[in-house]
Amino acid sequence: MDNLIPFSISNLAEITNHRSGEVKFGERIITIPKDTSFLEFISKSDALFVLFGIPEDIGVKANFGRVGTASAYSSAIKSLVNIQHNKFCKGNKLILLGHLDVENEMKIAASLNPNDKEERKELFKLVEQIDKEVSHIVSVIVKHGKIPIIIGGGHNNAYGNIKGLALGKGKMVNAINFDAHTDFRIMEGRHSGNGFTYAFEEQFLKKYFVFGLHEGFVSKSVFNTIKSIPDSINYNTYEEIDVRKEKNFDTELDIALDFVKNDPFGIELDLDAIPGVYSSAMTNSGFGVDKARQFVHHFGKNKNASYLHICEGAPDLDQTNNNHLTGKLIAYLITDFMKSKML
């Protein structure tokens, strides 16, 4: 865990807005005490969830996306610590671990141009370095009986999450992905568009369901690939459900859950699928916030739901006075997931 920057009790105090007569999440969230073994602490803790952030946008840049996803973790934590600790959701069920130290990788990436073939290869290598760290952290958390909540970065980090879950469980695992895209593109080098491809080809990912694909943003070759392995990959589309009304949202939730529920599975949620949310591939059409929250709750309450990853949010791209709203949305989704496990 040498590459983790821990979140301290003093960090919590700095961003928690105390108010007389109220108890904020930040007053109850658990942090790892200084000079204490992380592994020993989480193994003895009663908290079920362990949250860490990945403040990077290197995978997005390598995929020709708009950078900015590095800012999501910080924004989310500021909102999360200031919600109420009450009977519906309790801060002491969450260990706030900290964030992955990617400062050096981000500095290197800043000088690289993805349109240059050789420089793009260097971006791929940086993503691979982050993959190793993410998979290690996730595997350790899972092995100690906890549920990781991973915030921030591009969807490239799905690979590390899936690999880490598979290593932690000692078997291939499944994934459900709320996304406008499959992120199942060719293995040309690691970036935010092919995390699931790599996880599948390297036999960490067994079954994969994409919920709410946008039909105009998936290539014919990817659809052909999916068609060739129907027992391993399935999907529905946003247009089928909310535009043409050929399928029912609630029914599709159950169908998707049936596809992944027999093995440990990760819940992946890409914020670029939600209209109006600042992200690397912001959209103005798609399932709204309420349906995203229903999605997290529906899958989270299943016993095999083993992690939550919220990615691609980019509050730094919001130049209005409301750039805290992306972090606030992430906080809602985190607590929806926690509540689903505590029912």
C-alpha positions as CSV (number, residue, x, y, z in Angstrom):
1,M,0.0,0.0,0.0
2,D,3.0,2.3,-0.4
3,N,1.3,4.1,-3.3
4,L,-1.7,5.1,-1.3
5,I,-2.0,8.5,0.3
6,P,-4.1,7.9,3.5
7,F,-7.0,10.0,4.4
8,S,-6.5,11.2,8.0
9,I,-8.8,12.3,10.8
10,S,-7.4,15.9,10.4
11,N,-8.3,15.7,6.7
12,L,-11.8,14.9,7.6
13,A,-12.1,17.7,10.1
14,E,-10.9,20.2,7.5
15,I,-13.8,19.5,5.1
16,T,-16.6,18.5,7.5
17,N,-19.0,21.4,8.2
18,H,-20.0,20.9,11.8
19,R,-23.4,22.2,12.9
20,S,-24.9,22.2,16.3
21,G,-27.5,19.6,16.9
22,E,-26.4,17.5,13.8
23,V,-24.0,14.6,13.3
24,K,-22.4,14.6,9.9
25,F,-21.0,11.6,8.1
26,G,-17.5,13.1,8.4
27,E,-17.8,12.9,12.2
28,R,-18.4,9.2,12.1
29,I,-16.4,8.0,9.0
30,I,-13.5,5.8,10.0
31,T,-9.9,6.6,9.0
32,I,-6.8,4.4,9.5
33,P,-4.9,5.7,12.5
34,K,-1.4,6.9,11.9
35,D,1.3,4.2,12.3
36,T,-1.3,1.5,12.2
37,S,-1.3,-1.5,9.9
38,F,-3.9,-1.1,7.3
39,L,-4.5,-4.8,6.9
40,E,-4.8,-5.4,10.6
41,F,-7.1,-2.5,11.1
42,I,-9.6,-3.4,8.4
43,S,-9.6,-7.0,9.3
44,K,-10.7,-6.1,12.9
45,S,-13.1,-3.3,11.9
46,D,-16.8,-3.7,12.0
47,A,-17.2,-1.4,9.0
48,L,-18.2,-3.2,5.8
49,F,-17.1,-0.7,3.2
50,V,-13.7,0.6,2.2
51,L,-13.6,3.6,0.0
52,F,-10.6,4.8,-2.0
53,G,-10.1,7.2,-4.9
54,I,-8.2,7.2,-8.2
55,P,-7.6,10.8,-9.2
56,E,-6.4,10.2,-12.8
57,D,-7.6,10.9,-16.3
58,I,-4.7,9.2,-18.1
59,G,-6.9,6.3,-19.5
60,V,-9.3,8.9,-20.8
61,K,-6.6,10.8,-22.5
62,A,-5.2,7.6,-24.1
63,N,-8.8,7.0,-25.4
64,F,-8.9,10.6,-27.0
65,G,-11.4,11.7,-24.3
66,R,-11.7,15.0,-22.5
67,V,-9.5,15.0,-19.3
68,G,-11.0,16.1,-16.0
69,T,-11.9,12.8,-14.3
70,A,-9.0,13.3,-11.8
71,S,-11.2,15.8,-9.9
72,A,-14.1,13.5,-9.1
73,Y,-12.8,11.8,-6.0
74,S,-12.1,15.1,-4.1
75,S,-15.4,16.5,-5.1
76,A,-17.3,13.4,-4.0
77,I,-15.6,13.2,-0.6
78,K,-16.4,16.9,0.2
79,S,-20.1,16.1,-0.4
80,L,-20.1,12.7,1.3
81,V,-18.7,13.9,4.6
82,N,-21.4,16.6,4.9
83,I,-24.5,14.4,4.6
84,Q,-26.3,13.4,7.8
85,H,-25.3,10.4,9.9
86,N,-28.7,8.9,10.8
87,K,-30.8,5.8,10.9
88,F,-30.9,5.5,7.2
89,C,-27.1,5.4,6.6
90,K,-24.3,5.5,9.1
91,G,-20.8,6.9,8.5
92,N,-19.2,4.4,10.8
93,K,-19.9,1.6,8.3
94,L,-17.4,3.2,6.0
95,I,-13.6,3.2,6.1
96,L,-12.2,6.1,4.1
97,L,-8.8,4.7,3.0
98,G,-7.5,7.6,0.9
99,H,-6.4,7.8,-2.7
100,L,-3.9,6.3,-5.1
101,D,-0.8,8.4,-5.5
102,V,-0.7,9.0,-9.3
103,E,0.9,12.4,-9.2
104,N,4.0,11.3,-11.1
105,E,2.0,9.5,-13.7
106,M,-0.2,12.5,-14.2
107,K,2.8,14.8,-14.7
108,I,4.2,12.5,-17.3
109,A,0.9,12.2,-19.1
110,A,0.4,16.0,-19.2
111,S,3.2,16.2,-21.7
112,L,2.1,13.4,-23.9
113,N,0.0,13.8,-27.1
114,P,-2.4,10.9,-27.7
115,N,-2.5,11.8,-31.4
116,D,1.2,10.9,-31.6
117,K,1.5,7.1,-32.0
118,E,4.6,6.7,-29.9
119,E,3.4,9.1,-27.2
120,R,0.1,7.3,-27.0
121,K,2.0,4.1,-26.3
122,E,3.6,5.8,-23.3
123,L,0.1,6.7,-22.1
124,F,-0.8,3.0,-22.4
125,K,2.1,2.1,-20.2
126,L,1.1,4.6,-17.5
127,V,-2.4,3.1,-17.5
128,E,-0.8,-0.4,-17.0
129,Q,1.1,0.9,-14.0
130,I,-2.2,2.2,-12.4
131,D,-3.9,-1.2,-13.3
132,K,-1.4,-3.0,-11.1
133,E,-2.0,-0.7,-8.1
134,V,-5.8,-0.8,-8.4
135,S,-6.0,-4.6,-8.7
136,H,-3.7,-5.0,-5.7
137,I,-5.7,-2.6,-3.5
138,V,-9.1,-4.2,-4.5
139,S,-7.8,-7.7,-4.0
140,V,-6.5,-6.9,-0.5
141,I,-9.8,-5.3,0.6
142,V,-11.9,-8.2,-0.8
143,K,-9.6,-10.9,0.9
144,H,-10.3,-9.2,4.2
145,G,-14.0,-9.5,3.8
146,K,-14.8,-5.9,2.9
147,I,-16.6,-4.3,0.0
148,P,-14.5,-1.8,-2.0
149,I,-16.1,1.5,-3.2
150,I,-13.9,3.0,-5.9
151,I,-14.3,6.6,-6.9
152,G,-12.9,8.6,-9.8
153,G,-10.7,8.2,-12.8
154,G,-11.6,6.9,-16.2
155,H,-13.3,3.6,-17.0
156,N,-9.9,2.1,-17.6
157,N,-10.0,1.3,-13.9
158,A,-12.7,-1.3,-14.4
159,Y,-9.9,-3.7,-15.4
160,G,-8.1,-3.3,-12.1
161,N,-11.3,-3.6,-10.2
162,I,-12.3,-6.8,-12.0
163,K,-8.9,-8.4,-11.7
164,G,-8.6,-7.4,-8.0
165,L,-12.1,-8.9,-7.3
166,A,-11.1,-12.1,-9.1
167,L,-7.8,-12.4,-7.3
168,G,-9.6,-11.7,-4.0
169,K,-12.2,-14.3,-4.6
170,G,-9.8,-16.8,-6.3
171,K,-12.1,-17.3,-9.3
172,M,-13.5,-15.5,-12.4
173,V,-16.1,-12.9,-11.6
174,N,-18.9,-11.0,-13.4
175,A,-19.7,-7.3,-14.0
176,I,-22.7,-5.2,-14.6
177,N,-22.1,-1.8,-16.3
178,F,-24.5,1.1,-16.4
179,D,-23.0,2.8,-19.5
180,A,-23.7,4.4,-22.8
181,H,-20.7,2.4,-24.2
182,T,-19.5,-1.2,-24.0
183,D,-15.8,-0.3,-23.3
184,F,-15.2,-3.6,-25.0
185,R,-13.0,-2.2,-27.8
186,I,-9.9,-3.8,-29.3
187,M,-6.8,-4.6,-27.2
188,E,-4.6,-1.9,-28.8
189,G,-3.1,-0.8,-25.5
190,R,-4.7,0.0,-22.2
191,H,-7.2,2.9,-22.1
192,S,-10.7,3.8,-20.9
193,G,-12.4,2.1,-23.8
194,N,-11.1,-1.5,-23.4
195,G,-10.9,-2.3,-19.7
196,F,-13.6,-5.0,-20.0
197,T,-11.9,-6.5,-23.1
198,Y,-8.7,-7.0,-21.3
199,A,-10.4,-8.4,-18.2
200,F,-12.3,-10.9,-20.4
201,E,-9.4,-12.0,-22.5
202,E,-7.2,-12.5,-19.5
203,Q,-9.9,-14.6,-17.9
204,F,-10.7,-12.5,-14.9
205,L,-14.2,-11.6,-16.3
206,K,-16.6,-14.4,-16.8
207,K,-19.9,-12.7,-17.6
208,Y,-20.6,-9.1,-18.5
209,F,-23.8,-7.2,-18.9
210,V,-24.0,-3.6,-20.3
211,F,-27.1,-1.8,-19.2
212,G,-28.5,1.0,-21.3
213,L,-26.2,1.1,-24.3
214,H,-26.7,4.0,-26.6
215,E,-27.2,2.4,-30.0
216,G,-25.4,5.1,-32.0
217,F,-22.2,4.8,-30.0
218,V,-21.3,1.2,-30.4
219,S,-19.5,0.0,-33.5
220,K,-20.7,-2.9,-35.7
221,S,-17.5,-4.8,-34.9
222,V,-18.2,-4.7,-31.2
223,F,-21.8,-5.8,-31.7
224,N,-20.5,-8.7,-33.8
225,T,-18.1,-9.7,-31.0
226,I,-20.9,-9.6,-28.5
227,K,-23.1,-11.7,-30.8
228,S,-20.4,-14.3,-31.1
229,I,-20.3,-14.9,-27.3
230,P,-23.9,-14.6,-26.0
231,D,-23.3,-16.7,-22.9
232,S,-20.5,-14.3,-21.8
233,I,-21.8,-10.9,-22.8
234,N,-25.3,-9.4,-22.9
235,Y,-26.8,-6.0,-23.1
236,N,-29.9,-3.9,-23.5
237,T,-30.1,-0.4,-25.0
238,Y,-31.4,2.9,-23.7
239,E,-33.5,3.3,-26.9
240,E,-35.2,0.0,-26.4
241,I,-36.3,0.9,-22.9
242,D,-36.9,4.7,-22.8
243,V,-37.4,5.7,-26.4
244,R,-39.2,2.9,-28.2
245,K,-40.6,1.4,-25.0
246,E,-40.0,-2.1,-26.3
247,K,-38.6,-3.1,-23.0
248,N,-39.5,-2.3,-19.4
249,F,-36.8,-0.7,-17.1
250,D,-37.7,-2.8,-14.0
251,T,-37.9,-6.0,-16.0
252,E,-34.6,-5.4,-17.6
253,L,-33.0,-4.9,-14.1
254,D,-34.1,-8.4,-13.2
255,I,-32.9,-9.8,-16.5
256,A,-29.5,-8.3,-16.1
257,L,-29.3,-9.4,-12.5
258,D,-30.1,-13.0,-13.5
259,F,-27.2,-12.8,-16.0
260,V,-24.6,-11.9,-13.4
261,K,-25.8,-12.9,-9.9
262,N,-24.5,-16.5,-9.6
263,D,-21.0,-15.4,-9.1
264,P,-19.4,-12.4,-7.3
265,F,-19.9,-9.3,-9.5
266,G,-18.8,-5.7,-9.6
267,I,-21.1,-2.8,-10.2
268,E,-19.7,-0.3,-12.7
269,L,-21.4,3.0,-13.2
270,D,-20.2,5.5,-15.8
271,L,-21.4,9.0,-15.2
272,D,-21.3,9.8,-18.9
273,A,-24.4,7.8,-19.3
274,I,-26.4,10.3,-17.3
275,P,-27.6,13.5,-19.0
276,G,-26.2,16.8,-17.8
277,V,-23.4,15.2,-15.7
278,Y,-20.0,16.7,-16.5
279,S,-17.9,13.8,-17.7
280,S,-15.3,12.9,-20.3
281,A,-18.1,12.1,-22.8
282,M,-20.9,14.2,-21.5
283,T,-24.4,13.4,-22.9
284,N,-27.7,15.2,-23.2
285,S,-29.8,12.0,-23.5
286,G,-30.0,8.9,-21.4
287,F,-31.3,7.5,-18.2
288,G,-31.7,10.1,-15.5
289,V,-30.2,10.3,-12.0
290,D,-33.2,8.6,-10.4
291,K,-32.8,5.5,-12.7
292,A,-29.1,5.4,-12.0
293,R,-29.8,5.4,-8.2
294,Q,-32.4,2.6,-8.7
295,F,-29.8,0.7,-10.7
296,V,-27.3,0.9,-7.9
297,H,-29.8,-0.1,-5.2
298,H,-31.2,-3.0,-7.3
299,F,-27.8,-4.7,-7.9
300,G,-26.3,-3.6,-4.6
301,K,-28.8,-5.5,-2.5
302,N,-27.8,-8.9,-4.0
303,K,-25.4,-10.9,-1.8
304,N,-22.9,-11.3,-4.7
305,A,-22.5,-7.6,-5.4
306,S,-18.9,-7.2,-4.4
307,Y,-17.8,-3.7,-5.3
308,L,-19.1,-0.3,-6.6
309,H,-17.1,1.8,-9.1
310,I,-18.3,5.2,-10.1
311,C,-16.2,6.7,-12.9
312,E,-15.8,9.3,-15.6
313,G,-17.2,12.2,-13.6
314,A,-15.3,15.4,-14.3
315,P,-16.5,18.3,-12.1
316,D,-13.5,20.4,-13.2
317,L,-15.2,20.7,-16.6
318,D,-18.1,22.5,-15.0
319,Q,-17.4,26.2,-15.1
320,T,-20.6,27.2,-13.4
321,N,-21.3,28.0,-9.8
322,N,-22.7,24.4,-9.4
323,N,-19.6,22.4,-10.0
324,H,-20.1,20.6,-6.7
325,L,-23.1,18.8,-8.1
326,T,-21.1,16.0,-9.7
327,G,-19.6,15.2,-6.3
328,K,-23.0,15.4,-4.7
329,L,-24.4,12.9,-7.1
330,I,-21.6,10.5,-6.4
331,A,-22.3,10.8,-2.7
332,Y,-25.9,9.9,-3.3
333,L,-24.8,6.8,-5.3
334,I,-22.3,5.8,-2.6
335,T,-25.0,5.9,0.1
336,D,-27.6,4.2,-2.1
337,F,-25.1,1.3,-2.4
338,M,-24.4,1.3,1.4
339,K,-28.1,1.3,2.2
340,S,-28.8,-1.6,-0.2
341,K,-26.3,-3.7,1.8
342,M,-27.7,-2.7,5.2
343,L,-31.4,-3.5,4.7
